[in-house]
């Protein structure tokens, strides 16, 4: 039983990490008060997801992101859904939500952050294979390169993320899954 006025639940590591990322983003974006900007971006990546013993599998990974920031630094929230099975094999889905920060220049955005992945993946371990479902903490990083096309709004995005699969997946396999993809990106809103 906790003390009066105090919650018996203490802030966990993900909550502290989220607060720390938000606070650091505010510190890094010194120009945020002078030139606030909002940027929405959508992309479709084609790449590979590796989880379990066999080699990685082809994935199609559409994503959407929201960036809020100033002259150089920005806060980003991104959701990426990866679909396995387009090139054959068993179907799987991996949905990563990433919150973090980044830096931007006229034609380049670089961002990184912590993520939470919800997954339903066909995974094989040393002895067993199965459809494994669950949630996993992780991290992701993305590089966006924009060209002169459509006023600097069209570009190429390279996105990689890792998640620690554990818990209910343990009987089949546990470890780090990695997804990397690249593809076109289109951004809306103000940018520098």
C-alpha positions as CSV (number, residue, x, y, z in Angstrom):
1,X,0.0,0.0,0.0
2,X,1.4,3.4,-0.9
3,X,1.5,6.6,1.0
4,X,-1.4,9.0,0.7
5,X,-0.9,11.3,-2.3
6,X,1.7,9.0,-3.9
7,X,1.0,6.4,-6.6
8,X,2.1,2.9,-5.7
9,X,3.3,2.6,-9.4
10,X,6.7,4.1,-10.1
11,X,7.5,5.4,-13.6
12,X,9.0,2.6,-15.6
13,X,12.0,2.7,-17.9
14,X,9.9,3.3,-21.1
15,X,8.2,6.3,-19.5
16,X,11.5,7.8,-18.3
17,X,13.1,7.2,-21.7
18,X,10.1,8.9,-23.5
19,X,10.4,11.9,-21.2
20,X,14.2,12.1,-21.6
21,X,13.9,12.0,-25.4
22,X,11.3,14.7,-25.4
23,X,13.4,16.9,-23.1
24,X,16.6,16.4,-25.1
25,X,14.7,17.3,-28.3
26,X,13.6,20.6,-26.8
27,X,17.2,21.3,-25.7
28,X,18.7,20.4,-29.1
29,X,16.2,22.5,-31.2
30,X,17.4,25.9,-30.1
31,X,15.4,27.6,-32.9
32,X,12.1,25.9,-32.1
33,X,10.7,29.0,-30.6
34,X,11.7,31.2,-33.4
35,X,10.7,29.1,-36.4
36,X,8.2,26.3,-35.4
37,X,7.5,23.9,-38.2
38,X,5.3,20.9,-38.8
39,X,6.2,18.2,-41.3
40,X,4.2,15.2,-42.3
41,X,5.8,12.5,-44.4
42,X,4.8,9.3,-46.0
43,X,7.0,6.6,-47.5
44,X,7.0,3.0,-48.7
45,X,10.2,1.0,-48.1
46,X,11.2,-2.3,-49.7
47,X,13.7,-4.4,-47.7
48,X,14.4,-7.3,-45.4
49,X,13.3,-8.3,-41.9
50,X,15.5,-10.9,-40.1
51,X,14.0,-12.7,-37.1
52,X,14.9,-16.2,-36.1
53,X,17.3,-18.7,-37.5
54,X,16.6,-18.5,-41.3
55,X,17.8,-15.7,-43.5
56,X,15.9,-12.5,-43.7
57,X,12.7,-12.2,-45.6
58,X,11.5,-9.6,-48.1
59,X,9.2,-6.9,-46.6
60,X,7.1,-4.0,-47.8
61,X,7.1,-1.3,-45.2
62,X,4.8,1.8,-45.6
63,X,5.3,4.5,-42.9
64,X,3.9,7.8,-41.8
65,X,5.7,10.4,-39.6
66,X,5.1,13.6,-37.9
67,X,7.9,16.0,-37.2
68,X,7.7,19.1,-35.0
69,X,10.7,21.4,-34.6
70,X,12.8,24.4,-35.2
71,X,15.7,25.5,-37.4
72,X,17.7,22.3,-37.1
73,X,16.4,19.9,-34.4
74,X,13.0,18.3,-34.4
75,X,10.9,15.8,-32.5
76,X,9.5,12.9,-34.6
77,X,6.8,10.3,-34.1
78,X,6.7,7.6,-36.8
79,X,4.7,4.4,-37.4
80,X,6.0,1.7,-39.8
81,X,4.1,-1.4,-40.7
82,X,6.1,-4.2,-42.3
83,X,4.3,-7.0,-44.3
84,X,6.0,-10.3,-44.9
85,X,4.7,-12.8,-47.4
86,X,4.5,-10.7,-50.6
87,X,7.2,-12.9,-52.2
88,X,5.9,-16.2,-50.8
89,X,6.1,-18.0,-47.5
90,X,4.0,-17.5,-44.4
91,X,2.3,-14.1,-43.8
92,X,3.6,-11.9,-41.0
93,X,3.2,-8.3,-39.8
94,X,5.4,-6.1,-37.7
95,X,4.2,-2.6,-36.6
96,X,6.8,-0.3,-35.0
97,X,5.9,3.0,-33.4
98,X,9.0,5.2,-32.9
99,X,9.4,8.4,-30.9
100,X,12.6,10.3,-31.0
101,X,14.5,13.3,-32.3
102,X,16.5,14.4,-35.2
103,X,18.4,17.0,-37.2
104,X,17.5,18.5,-40.5
105,X,19.2,20.5,-43.3
106,X,17.7,21.7,-46.5
107,X,17.7,18.3,-48.3
108,X,18.5,15.9,-45.5
109,X,16.7,14.6,-42.4
110,X,18.4,12.3,-39.9
111,X,16.4,10.9,-37.0
112,X,16.5,8.2,-34.3
113,X,14.5,7.1,-31.4
114,X,13.1,4.4,-29.2
115,X,10.3,2.1,-30.4
116,X,7.6,-0.4,-29.4
117,X,6.8,-3.1,-31.9
118,X,3.7,-5.2,-32.1
119,X,4.3,-8.3,-34.1
120,X,2.8,-11.5,-35.5
121,X,5.7,-13.2,-37.3
122,X,6.4,-16.7,-38.6
123,X,9.7,-17.4,-36.7
124,X,11.9,-20.6,-36.7
125,X,14.3,-21.3,-33.9
126,X,16.8,-24.1,-33.5
127,X,14.1,-26.7,-32.8
128,X,10.7,-25.2,-33.4
129,X,8.8,-23.0,-35.9
130,X,5.7,-21.1,-35.2
131,X,3.6,-17.9,-35.6
132,X,4.8,-15.7,-32.7
133,X,2.8,-12.7,-31.4
134,X,3.7,-10.1,-28.9
135,X,5.2,-6.7,-28.1
136,X,8.9,-5.8,-28.1
137,X,11.0,-2.7,-27.2
138,X,13.5,-1.5,-29.7
139,X,15.1,1.4,-31.5
140,X,15.1,2.8,-35.0
141,X,17.0,5.3,-37.2
142,X,16.1,6.9,-40.5
143,X,17.9,9.0,-43.2
144,X,15.8,11.0,-45.7
145,X,17.4,12.5,-48.7
146,X,15.3,15.0,-50.8
147,X,16.1,16.2,-54.3
148,X,15.0,19.3,-56.3
149,X,11.9,17.4,-57.5
150,X,8.5,18.9,-56.5
151,X,10.1,21.7,-54.6
152,X,12.2,19.4,-52.4
153,X,9.3,17.3,-51.3
154,X,10.2,14.0,-53.0
155,X,13.1,11.9,-51.9
156,X,14.5,8.6,-50.8
157,X,14.3,7.2,-47.3
158,X,16.5,4.6,-45.7
159,X,15.0,3.2,-42.4
160,X,16.4,0.5,-40.1
161,X,15.0,-0.7,-36.8
162,X,15.8,-3.4,-34.2
163,X,13.5,-5.0,-31.7
164,X,14.2,-7.4,-28.8
165,X,11.8,-10.3,-29.2
166,X,11.4,-12.2,-25.9
167,X,8.7,-13.3,-23.5
168,X,6.0,-15.4,-25.3
169,X,8.4,-16.0,-28.2
170,X,10.9,-17.8,-25.9
171,X,9.9,-21.4,-26.7
172,X,10.5,-20.8,-30.4
173,X,13.2,-18.1,-30.5
174,X,14.3,-15.0,-28.8
175,X,16.8,-12.3,-29.8
176,X,17.1,-9.2,-31.8
177,X,15.0,-8.8,-35.0
178,X,16.3,-6.3,-37.5
179,X,14.4,-4.6,-40.4
180,X,16.0,-2.3,-43.0
181,X,14.2,-0.9,-46.0
182,X,14.6,1.9,-48.5
183,X,12.1,3.6,-50.9
184,X,10.5,6.8,-52.0
185,X,9.3,9.4,-49.5
186,X,7.0,12.4,-49.9
187,X,6.8,15.2,-47.3
188,X,4.1,17.8,-46.7
189,X,4.2,21.0,-44.6
190,X,7.0,23.5,-43.9
191,X,10.6,22.5,-44.2
192,X,14.0,24.2,-44.3
